[in-house]
Amino acid sequence: FQAQHGIRHQPRSRGLGDVYKRQIEVAAKKYRKSAEKFMKEMQGNGFGAYIQEYYKENSKELWYRIRVGAFVSKDSAVIVAHKIRDSMHVNSWIDYVKETKE
């Protein structure tokens, strides 16, 4: 991942060396300032939140996903998702994503 100012760009697969991990998506915001505000609120509550840019092909819009972690085990991701729900009062979901080893 390339991280700059808390923003991570979706990695592209290169084939060999790909690793599957789980990320918790807490929200998706249309506006960067809104995403940054929510990310900082999550970080203030002790979560390692970051923003991932996402281009929606069907609407041709750039959105900002607020995510936490890159968990190898589903159990670890579920535990953190429950902590997010209990402390932030928001529902989240777990994505199973491919990350590329550098």
TISENU-441876 format. One record per atom (N, C-alpha, C, CB): residue in three letters; atom name; z, x, y. Coordinates in nm, 4 decimals. Last residue first. Glycine has a CB too. Layout:
REM TISENU-441876
ATOM resn name       c3       c1       c2
ATOM  Ala   CA        Z        X        Y
...
END
This chain:
REM TISENU-441876
ATOM resn name       c3       c1       c2
ATOM  Glu    N  -0.1852   0.5419  -0.6566
ATOM  Glu   CA  -0.2608   0.6393  -0.5762
ATOM  Glu    C  -0.2599   0.7729  -0.6463
ATOM  Glu   CB  -0.2018   0.6529  -0.4331
ATOM  Lys    N  -0.2304   0.2432  -0.8366
ATOM  Lys   CA  -0.1607   0.3708  -0.8232
ATOM  Lys    C  -0.2486   0.4659  -0.7448
ATOM  Lys   CB  -0.1245   0.4305  -0.9620
ATOM  Thr    N  -0.2511  -0.0798  -0.7102
ATOM  Thr   CA  -0.3251   0.0375  -0.7520
ATOM  Thr    C  -0.2410   0.1622  -0.7309
ATOM  Thr   CB  -0.4573   0.0481  -0.6759
ATOM  Glu    N  -0.1350  -0.3861  -0.8398
ATOM  Glu   CA  -0.1238  -0.2789  -0.7404
ATOM  Glu    C  -0.1957  -0.1578  -0.7962
ATOM  Glu   CB   0.0264  -0.2456  -0.7066
ATOM  Lys    N  -0.1798  -0.7238  -0.8826
ATOM  Lys   CA  -0.2208  -0.5923  -0.9297
ATOM  Lys    C  -0.2051  -0.4953  -0.8148
ATOM  Lys   CB  -0.3673  -0.5931  -0.9835
ATOM  Val    N   0.0766  -0.9752  -0.9099
ATOM  Val   CA  -0.0334  -0.9070  -0.8430
ATOM  Val    C  -0.0610  -0.7700  -0.9043
ATOM  Val   CB  -0.0032  -0.8922  -0.6949
ATOM  Tyr    N   0.2053  -1.2749  -0.9215
ATOM  Tyr   CA   0.1826  -1.1666  -1.0164
ATOM  Tyr    C   0.0589  -1.0943  -0.9668
ATOM  Tyr   CB   0.1653  -1.2191  -1.1656
ATOM  Asp    N   0.4365  -1.4243  -0.7023
ATOM  Asp   CA   0.2976  -1.3900  -0.7343
ATOM  Asp    C   0.2954  -1.2717  -0.8290
ATOM  Asp   CB   0.2169  -1.3583  -0.6060
ATOM  Ile    N   0.6688  -1.6742  -0.6772
ATOM  Ile   CA   0.6469  -1.5381  -0.7251
ATOM  Ile    C   0.5008  -1.5220  -0.7634
ATOM  Ile   CB   0.7394  -1.5054  -0.8454
ATOM  Trp    N   0.7803  -1.8481  -0.3864
ATOM  Trp   CA   0.7169  -1.8435  -0.5171
ATOM  Trp    C   0.6876  -1.6982  -0.5507
ATOM  Trp   CB   0.5870  -1.9294  -0.5202
ATOM  Ser    N   1.0447  -2.0285  -0.2191
ATOM  Ser   CA   0.9460  -1.9216  -0.2282
ATOM  Ser    C   0.8791  -1.9311  -0.3644
ATOM  Ser   CB   1.0114  -1.7810  -0.2067
ATOM  Asn    N   1.2128  -2.2313   0.0178
ATOM  Asn   CA   1.1594  -2.2120  -0.1169
ATOM  Asn    C   1.0546  -2.1016  -0.1125
ATOM  Asn   CB   1.0986  -2.3442  -0.1734
ATOM  Val    N   1.4960  -2.1622   0.2191
ATOM  Val   CA   1.3516  -2.1819   0.2052
ATOM  Val    C   1.3138  -2.1609   0.0589
ATOM  Val   CB   1.2716  -2.0844   0.2984
ATOM  His    N   1.7515  -2.0760   0.2977
ATOM  His   CA   1.7222  -2.2200   0.2824
ATOM  His    C   1.5724  -2.2480   0.2860
ATOM  His   CB   1.7921  -2.3005   0.3926
ATOM  Met    N   1.8484  -1.8227   0.3026
ATOM  Met   CA   1.7506  -1.8578   0.4064
ATOM  Met    C   1.7145  -2.0063   0.4053
ATOM  Met   CB   1.6245  -1.7750   0.3887
ATOM  Ser    N   2.0310  -1.8146   0.0867
ATOM  Ser   CA   2.0710  -1.7647   0.2187
ATOM  Ser    C   1.9773  -1.8068   0.3311
ATOM  Ser   CB   2.0793  -1.6153   0.2154
ATOM  Asp    N   1.9054  -1.9424  -0.1334
ATOM  Asp   CA   2.0436  -1.9739  -0.0980
ATOM  Asp    C   2.0813  -1.9289   0.0429
ATOM  Asp   CB   2.1370  -1.9103  -0.1972
ATOM  Arg    N   1.6463  -1.8274  -0.1386
ATOM  Arg   CA   1.6648  -1.9722  -0.1270
ATOM  Arg    C   1.8047  -2.0060  -0.0761
ATOM  Arg   CB   1.6404  -2.0400  -0.2622
ATOM  Ile    N   1.7145  -1.5578  -0.1773
ATOM  Ile   CA   1.6408  -1.5991  -0.0569
ATOM  Ile    C   1.6603  -1.7482  -0.0327
ATOM  Ile   CB   1.4896  -1.5658  -0.0704
ATOM  Lys    N   1.8328  -1.5753  -0.4283
ATOM  Lys   CA   1.9128  -1.5287  -0.3147
ATOM  Lys    C   1.8465  -1.5680  -0.1829
ATOM  Lys   CB   1.9323  -1.3756  -0.3210
ATOM  His    N   1.6100  -1.6532  -0.5777
ATOM  His   CA   1.7254  -1.7443  -0.5664
ATOM  His    C   1.8155  -1.7042  -0.4503
ATOM  His   CB   1.8066  -1.7455  -0.6975
ATOM  Ala    N   1.4557  -1.4226  -0.5531
ATOM  Ala   CA   1.4041  -1.5499  -0.5013
ATOM  Ala    C   1.5171  -1.6510  -0.4845
ATOM  Ala   CB   1.2957  -1.6067  -0.5952
ATOM  Val    N   1.6160  -1.2414  -0.6941
ATOM  Val   CA   1.6003  -1.2252  -0.5494
ATOM  Val    C   1.5475  -1.3536  -0.4863
ATOM  Val   CB   1.5056  -1.1077  -0.5181
ATOM  Ile    N   1.5852  -1.3494  -0.9548
ATOM  Ile   CA   1.7187  -1.3322  -0.8946
ATOM  Ile    C   1.7092  -1.3220  -0.7431
ATOM  Ile   CB   1.7881  -1.2068  -0.9512
ATOM  Val    N   1.3080  -1.3304  -0.9903
ATOM  Val   CA   1.3727  -1.4626  -0.9880
ATOM  Val    C   1.5103  -1.4534  -0.9228
ATOM  Val   CB   1.3853  -1.5199  -1.1314
ATOM  Ala    N   1.2704  -1.0528  -0.9976
ATOM  Ala   CA   1.2086  -1.1312  -0.8911
ATOM  Ala    C   1.2759  -1.2678  -0.8780
ATOM  Ala   CB   1.0583  -1.1485  -0.9178
ATOM  Ser    N   1.4071  -0.9901  -1.2341
ATOM  Ser   CA   1.4505  -0.9329  -1.1061
ATOM  Ser    C   1.3960  -1.0142  -0.9888
ATOM  Ser   CB   1.4049  -0.7860  -1.0945
ATOM  Asp    N   1.2484  -1.1315  -1.4222
ATOM  Asp   CA   1.3899  -1.1641  -1.4037
ATOM  Asp    C   1.4429  -1.1123  -1.2703
ATOM  Asp   CB   1.4725  -1.1062  -1.5182
ATOM  Lys    N   1.0030  -0.9996  -1.4180
ATOM  Lys   CA   1.0110  -1.1354  -1.3641
ATOM  Lys    C   1.1566  -1.1724  -1.3351
ATOM  Lys   CB   0.9480  -1.2369  -1.4626
ATOM  Ser    N   0.9901  -0.6555  -1.3260
ATOM  Ser   CA   1.0322  -0.7625  -1.4168
ATOM  Ser    C   1.0391  -0.8968  -1.3452
ATOM  Ser   CB   1.1680  -0.7295  -1.4783
ATOM  Val    N   0.8929  -0.5162  -1.1089
ATOM  Val   CA   0.8281  -0.4962  -1.2375
ATOM  Val    C   0.8653  -0.6101  -1.3322
ATOM  Val   CB   0.8676  -0.3597  -1.2980
ATOM  Phe    N   0.8338  -0.6234  -0.7796
ATOM  Phe   CA   0.9232  -0.6210  -0.8947
ATOM  Phe    C   0.8440  -0.6032  -1.0232
ATOM  Phe   CB   1.0066  -0.7493  -0.9010
ATOM  Ala    N   0.8259  -0.5661  -0.4821
ATOM  Ala   CA   0.7239  -0.5387  -0.5828
ATOM  Ala    C   0.8041  -0.5160  -0.7104
ATOM  Ala   CB   0.6297  -0.4124  -0.5446
ATOM  Gly    N   0.9406  -0.7448  -0.1869
ATOM  Gly   CA   0.9424  -0.6727  -0.3123
ATOM  Gly    C   0.8103  -0.6473  -0.3806
ATOM  Gly   CB   1.0250  -0.7427  -0.4024
ATOM  Val    N   0.8429  -1.0288  -0.0140
ATOM  Val   CA   0.9542  -0.9402  -0.0467
ATOM  Val    C   0.9238  -0.8759  -0.1811
ATOM  Val   CB   1.0909  -1.0176  -0.0499
ATOM  Arg    N   0.6360  -1.1493   0.2583
ATOM  Arg   CA   0.6678  -1.1226   0.1180
ATOM  Arg    C   0.7863  -1.0284   0.1058
ATOM  Arg   CB   0.5467  -1.0638   0.0459
ATOM  Ile    N   0.4460  -1.3530   0.4444
ATOM  Ile   CA   0.5737  -1.2838   0.4480
ATOM  Ile    C   0.6210  -1.2725   0.3040
ATOM  Ile   CB   0.6789  -1.3587   0.5386
ATOM  Arg    N   0.1092  -1.3295   0.5382
ATOM  Arg   CA   0.2045  -1.3675   0.4348
ATOM  Arg    C   0.3325  -1.2865   0.4535
ATOM  Arg   CB   0.1447  -1.3454   0.2926
ATOM  Tyr    N  -0.0998  -1.4447   0.7756
ATOM  Tyr   CA   0.0009  -1.3413   0.7534
ATOM  Tyr    C   0.1042  -1.3936   0.6548
ATOM  Tyr   CB   0.0683  -1.2987   0.8871
ATOM  Trp    N  -0.4562  -1.4884   0.7983
ATOM  Trp   CA  -0.3192  -1.5384   0.7900
ATOM  Trp    C  -0.2276  -1.4210   0.7574
ATOM  Trp   CB  -0.3060  -1.6520   0.6825
ATOM  Leu    N  -0.7642  -1.5333   0.9451
ATOM  Leu   CA  -0.6685  -1.4328   0.9029
ATOM  Leu    C  -0.5288  -1.4941   0.9092
ATOM  Leu   CB  -0.6784  -1.3046   0.9914
ATOM  Glu    N  -1.0268  -1.7494   0.8343
ATOM  Glu   CA  -0.9112  -1.7212   0.9188
ATOM  Glu    C  -0.8256  -1.6107   0.8583
ATOM  Glu   CB  -0.8273  -1.8479   0.9391
ATOM  Lys    N  -1.2307  -1.8940   0.7032
ATOM  Lys   CA  -1.2643  -1.7759   0.7834
ATOM  Lys    C  -1.1518  -1.7400   0.8816
ATOM  Lys   CB  -1.3950  -1.7999   0.8602
ATOM  Ser    N  -1.1829  -2.0888   0.5227
ATOM  Ser   CA  -1.1691  -2.1273   0.6631
ATOM  Ser    C  -1.2020  -2.0127   0.7593
ATOM  Ser   CB  -1.0281  -2.1765   0.6890
ATOM  Asn    N  -1.2421  -1.9565   0.2799
ATOM  Asn   CA  -1.2959  -2.0911   0.3050
ATOM  Asn    C  -1.2872  -2.1322   0.4522
ATOM  Asn   CB  -1.2218  -2.1928   0.2200
ATOM  Glu    N  -1.1082  -1.7041   0.2928
ATOM  Glu   CA  -1.2549  -1.7126   0.2915
ATOM  Glu    C  -1.3062  -1.8505   0.3327
ATOM  Glu   CB  -1.3075  -1.6785   0.1529
ATOM  Lys    N  -0.8534  -1.5849   0.4630
ATOM  Lys   CA  -0.8894  -1.7061   0.3893
ATOM  Lys    C  -1.0402  -1.7267   0.4016
ATOM  Lys   CB  -0.8107  -1.8312   0.4432
ATOM  Tyr    N  -0.7049  -1.2804   0.4367
ATOM  Tyr   CA  -0.8201  -1.3481   0.4957
ATOM  Tyr    C  -0.8594  -1.4647   0.4075
ATOM  Tyr   CB  -0.9392  -1.2507   0.5142
ATOM  Tyr    N  -0.3903  -1.1636   0.5031
ATOM  Tyr   CA  -0.4703  -1.2353   0.4039
ATOM  Tyr    C  -0.5822  -1.3098   0.4749
ATOM  Tyr   CB  -0.3825  -1.3336   0.3213
ATOM  Glu    N  -0.1460  -0.9075   0.5307
ATOM  Glu   CA  -0.2578  -0.9812   0.5889
ATOM  Glu    C  -0.3412  -1.0429   0.4774
ATOM  Glu   CB  -0.3451  -0.8888   0.6780
ATOM  Gln    N   0.1905  -0.9217   0.4808
ATOM  Gln   CA   0.0653  -0.8869   0.4143
ATOM  Gln    C  -0.0450  -0.9717   0.4763
ATOM  Gln   CB   0.0741  -0.9093   0.2587
ATOM  Ile    N   0.4963  -0.7965   0.5923
ATOM  Ile   CA   0.3835  -0.8869   0.6175
ATOM  Ile    C   0.2618  -0.8316   0.5455
ATOM  Ile   CB   0.3553  -0.9030   0.7711
ATOM  Tyr    N   0.8181  -0.7888   0.4321
ATOM  Tyr   CA   0.7042  -0.7258   0.4962
ATOM  Tyr    C   0.5947  -0.8301   0.5127
ATOM  Tyr   CB   0.6536  -0.6037   0.4142
ATOM  Ala    N   1.1704  -0.7585   0.3682
ATOM  Ala   CA   1.0496  -0.8382   0.3919
ATOM  Ala    C   0.9420  -0.7540   0.4595
ATOM  Ala   CB   1.0821  -0.9616   0.4781
ATOM  Gly    N   1.4159  -0.6995   0.2162
ATOM  Gly   CA   1.3120  -0.6031   0.2519
ATOM  Gly    C   1.1785  -0.6724   0.2703
ATOM  Gly   CB   1.3004  -0.4943   0.1454
ATOM  Phe    N   1.6965  -0.8743   0.3438
ATOM  Phe   CA   1.5814  -0.8720   0.2542
ATOM  Phe    C   1.4763  -0.7747   0.3057
ATOM  Phe   CB   1.5214  -1.0128   0.2393
ATOM  Gly    N   1.9111  -0.9101   0.5195
ATOM  Gly   CA   1.9224  -0.8127   0.4126
ATOM  Gly    C   1.8064  -0.8061   0.3151
ATOM  Gly   CB   2.0427  -0.8397   0.3383
ATOM  Asn    N   1.8774  -1.0655   0.7356
ATOM  Asn   CA   1.9582  -1.1230   0.6283
ATOM  Asn    C   1.9605  -1.0330   0.5047
ATOM  Asn   CB   1.9050  -1.2611   0.5910
ATOM  Gly    N   1.6995  -0.9200   0.8810
ATOM  Gly   CA   1.8355  -0.9335   0.9340
ATOM  Gly    C   1.9314  -0.9935   0.8328
ATOM  Gly   CB   1.8344  -1.0186   1.0588
ATOM  Gln    N   1.4720  -0.9731   0.7338
ATOM  Gln   CA   1.5287  -0.8381   0.7293
ATOM  Gln    C   1.6723  -0.8385   0.7806
ATOM  Gln   CB   1.4429  -0.7405   0.8122
ATOM  Met    N   1.4331  -1.2393   0.8141
ATOM  Met   CA   1.4623  -1.2073   0.6740
ATOM  Met    C   1.5256  -1.0693   0.6611
ATOM  Met   CB   1.3344  -1.2143   0.5898
ATOM  Glu    N   1.3798  -1.1958   1.0841
ATOM  Glu   CA   1.4922  -1.2810   1.0458
ATOM  Glu    C   1.5324  -1.2524   0.9006
ATOM  Glu   CB   1.4559  -1.4308   1.0638
ATOM  Lys    N   1.1476  -1.0443   1.0624
ATOM  Lys   CA   1.2680  -0.9831   1.1196
ATOM  Lys    C   1.3924  -1.0642   1.0868
ATOM  Lys   CB   1.2538  -0.9691   1.2711
ATOM  Met    N   0.9750  -1.2406   0.9574
ATOM  Met   CA   1.0022  -1.1182   0.8824
ATOM  Met    C   1.1310  -1.0532   0.9324
ATOM  Met   CB   0.8839  -1.0194   0.8943
ATOM  Phe    N   0.9678  -1.4223   1.1702
ATOM  Phe   CA   1.0265  -1.4634   1.0426
ATOM  Phe    C   1.0621  -1.3417   0.9574
ATOM  Phe   CB   0.9296  -1.5553   0.9661
ATOM  Lys    N   0.8387  -1.2616   1.3625
ATOM  Lys   CA   0.9703  -1.3205   1.3906
ATOM  Lys    C   1.0409  -1.3584   1.2602
ATOM  Lys   CB   0.9559  -1.4450   1.4819
ATOM  Glu    N   0.5954  -1.2080   1.2359
ATOM  Glu   CA   0.6865  -1.0982   1.2678
ATOM  Glu    C   0.8279  -1.1493   1.2939
ATOM  Glu   CB   0.6357  -1.0207   1.3894
ATOM  Ala    N   0.4871  -1.4661   1.2254
ATOM  Ala   CA   0.5150  -1.3940   1.1012
ATOM  Ala    C   0.6139  -1.2806   1.1262
ATOM  Ala   CB   0.3848  -1.3387   1.0401
ATOM  Ser    N   0.4562  -1.5163   1.4977
ATOM  Ser   CA   0.5411  -1.6037   1.4178
ATOM  Ser    C   0.5814  -1.5354   1.2876
ATOM  Ser   CB   0.4694  -1.7358   1.3885
ATOM  Lys    N   0.2710  -1.3178   1.5605
ATOM  Lys   CA   0.4031  -1.3174   1.6242
ATOM  Lys    C   0.5021  -1.4039   1.5465
ATOM  Lys   CB   0.3928  -1.3669   1.7694
ATOM  Arg    N   0.0444  -1.3969   1.4041
ATOM  Arg   CA   0.1171  -1.2729   1.3754
ATOM  Arg    C   0.2579  -1.2726   1.4349
ATOM  Arg   CB   0.0392  -1.1540   1.4286
ATOM  Tyr    N  -0.0090  -1.7220   1.2806
ATOM  Tyr   CA  -0.0006  -1.6330   1.3957
ATOM  Tyr    C   0.0902  -1.5143   1.3666
ATOM  Tyr   CB   0.0496  -1.7088   1.5181
ATOM  Lys    N   0.0081  -1.8539   1.0431
ATOM  Lys   CA  -0.1242  -1.8379   1.1018
ATOM  Lys    C  -0.1234  -1.7350   1.2152
ATOM  Lys   CB  -0.1752  -1.9721   1.1534
ATOM  Lys    N   0.2030  -1.7498   0.7655
ATOM  Lys   CA   0.1940  -1.7941   0.9048
ATOM  Lys    C   0.0541  -1.7651   0.9584
ATOM  Lys   CB   0.3018  -1.7241   0.9926
ATOM  Ala    N   0.3729  -1.8205   0.4769
ATOM  Ala   CA   0.2452  -1.7739   0.5304
ATOM  Ala    C   0.2310  -1.8338   0.6692
ATOM  Ala   CB   0.1239  -1.8138   0.4372
ATOM  Ala    N   0.6636  -1.7163   0.2889
ATOM  Ala   CA   0.5937  -1.8009   0.3862
ATOM  Ala    C   0.4580  -1.7398   0.4172
ATOM  Ala   CB   0.6774  -1.8177   0.5165
ATOM  Val    N   0.7372  -1.5779   0.0621
ATOM  Val   CA   0.8341  -1.6687   0.1227
ATOM  Val    C   0.7651  -1.7644   0.2200
ATOM  Val   CB   0.9442  -1.5893   0.1951
ATOM  Glu    N   0.6536  -1.4453  -0.2385
ATOM  Glu   CA   0.5968  -1.4936  -0.1127
ATOM  Glu    C   0.6890  -1.6007  -0.0583
ATOM  Glu   CB   0.4516  -1.5486  -0.1321
ATOM  Ile    N   0.7444  -1.1684  -0.4122
ATOM  Ile   CA   0.7921  -1.3007  -0.3733
ATOM  Ile    C   0.7270  -1.3362  -0.2403
ATOM  Ile   CB   0.9490  -1.3050  -0.3629
ATOM  Gln    N   0.5530  -1.0100  -0.6615
ATOM  Gln   CA   0.5959  -1.0147  -0.5225
ATOM  Gln    C   0.6417  -1.1565  -0.4939
ATOM  Gln   CB   0.4813  -0.9707  -0.4248
ATOM  Arg    N   0.5298  -0.8106  -0.9508
ATOM  Arg   CA   0.5563  -0.9415  -0.8921
ATOM  Arg    C   0.6048  -0.9257  -0.7490
ATOM  Arg   CB   0.6598  -1.0188  -0.9756
ATOM  Lys    N   0.2612  -0.6116  -1.0821
ATOM  Lys   CA   0.3966  -0.6314  -1.0323
ATOM  Lys    C   0.4073  -0.7706  -0.9723
ATOM  Lys   CB   0.4342  -0.5232  -0.9280
ATOM  Tyr    N   0.0631  -0.4020  -1.2779
ATOM  Tyr   CA   0.0908  -0.5384  -1.2359
ATOM  Tyr    C   0.2369  -0.5502  -1.1965
ATOM  Tyr   CB   0.0558  -0.6389  -1.3475
ATOM  Val    N  -0.1394  -0.1296  -1.1944
ATOM  Val   CA  -0.0096  -0.1730  -1.2428
ATOM  Val    C   0.0131  -0.3156  -1.1910
ATOM  Val   CB   0.1053  -0.0750  -1.1962
ATOM  Asp    N  -0.4145   0.0829  -1.2670
ATOM  Asp   CA  -0.3628  -0.0392  -1.2066
ATOM  Asp    C  -0.2322  -0.0797  -1.2733
ATOM  Asp   CB  -0.4657  -0.1527  -1.2169
ATOM  Gly    N  -0.5380   0.3013  -1.3801
ATOM  Gly   CA  -0.4113   0.3225  -1.3118
ATOM  Gly    C  -0.3549   0.1986  -1.2458
ATOM  Gly   CB  -0.4273   0.4279  -1.2103
ATOM  Leu    N  -0.8792   0.2188  -1.3231
ATOM  Leu   CA  -0.7782   0.2939  -1.3965
ATOM  Leu    C  -0.6514   0.3092  -1.3133
ATOM  Leu   CB  -0.8322   0.4316  -1.4367
ATOM  Gly    N  -0.9592   0.0146  -1.0824
ATOM  Gly   CA  -0.9786   0.0214  -1.2272
ATOM  Gly    C  -0.8655   0.0921  -1.2970
ATOM  Gly   CB  -1.1076   0.0903  -1.2592
ATOM  Arg    N  -0.9021  -0.0179  -0.8284
ATOM  Arg   CA  -0.9940   0.0920  -0.8562
ATOM  Arg    C  -1.0157   0.1068  -1.0060
ATOM  Arg   CB  -0.9409   0.2231  -0.7970
ATOM  Ser    N  -0.8483  -0.3002  -0.6216
ATOM  Ser   CA  -0.8438  -0.2391  -0.7545
ATOM  Ser    C  -0.9453  -0.1270  -0.7656
ATOM  Ser   CB  -0.8692  -0.3440  -0.8631
ATOM  Arg    N  -0.6880  -0.2820  -0.3093
ATOM  Arg   CA  -0.8087  -0.3106  -0.3859
ATOM  Arg    C  -0.8005  -0.2352  -0.5185
ATOM  Arg   CB  -0.9375  -0.2708  -0.3061
ATOM  Pro    N  -0.4009  -0.4390  -0.1592
ATOM  Pro   CA  -0.4689  -0.3258  -0.2234
ATOM  Pro    C  -0.5928  -0.3705  -0.2993
ATOM  Pro   CB  -0.3738  -0.2535  -0.3183
ATOM  Gln    N  -0.3651  -0.5910   0.1491
ATOM  Gln   CA  -0.3865  -0.6169   0.0069
ATOM  Gln    C  -0.4590  -0.4991  -0.0558
ATOM  Gln   CB  -0.4666  -0.7477  -0.0144
ATOM  His    N  -0.1477  -0.4170   0.3697
ATOM  His   CA  -0.2805  -0.4711   0.3410
ATOM  His    C  -0.2957  -0.4871   0.1909
ATOM  His   CB  -0.3922  -0.3796   0.3981
ATOM  Arg    N   0.1478  -0.4869   0.5380
ATOM  Arg   CA   0.0834  -0.4266   0.4213
ATOM  Arg    C  -0.0497  -0.4956   0.3988
ATOM  Arg   CB   0.1735  -0.4370   0.2945
ATOM  Ile    N   0.3401  -0.4246   0.8213
ATOM  Ile   CA   0.2264  -0.4984   0.7656
ATOM  Ile    C   0.1668  -0.4195   0.6498
ATOM  Ile   CB   0.1186  -0.5255   0.8746
ATOM  Gly    N   0.5356  -0.2822   0.9537
ATOM  Gly   CA   0.5776  -0.3859   0.8610
ATOM  Gly    C   0.4643  -0.4631   0.7970
ATOM  Gly   CB   0.6658  -0.4800   0.9303
ATOM  His    N   0.3875  -0.0916   1.0924
ATOM  His   CA   0.4573  -0.1958   1.1670
ATOM  His    C   0.4950  -0.3120   1.0768
ATOM  His   CB   0.3713  -0.2453   1.2827
ATOM  Gln    N   0.2118  -0.0384   0.8073
ATOM  Gln   CA   0.2193   0.0015   0.9465
ATOM  Gln    C   0.2793  -0.1155   1.0222
ATOM  Gln   CB   0.0786   0.0421   1.0037
ATOM  Ala    N   0.1379   0.0711   0.4902
ATOM  Ala   CA   0.2302  -0.0087   0.5700
ATOM  Ala    C   0.2350   0.0473   0.7107
ATOM  Ala   CB   0.3716  -0.0108   0.5068
ATOM  Gln    N  -0.0701   0.0441   0.2239
ATOM  Gln   CA  -0.0609   0.1061   0.3547
ATOM  Gln    C   0.0299   0.0170   0.4371
ATOM  Gln   CB  -0.2026   0.1247   0.4220
ATOM  Phe    N   0.0000   0.0830  -0.1190
ATOM  Phe   CA   0.0000   0.0000   0.0000
ATOM  Phe    C   0.0000   0.0868   0.1244
ATOM  Phe   CB   0.1203  -0.0940   0.0003
END
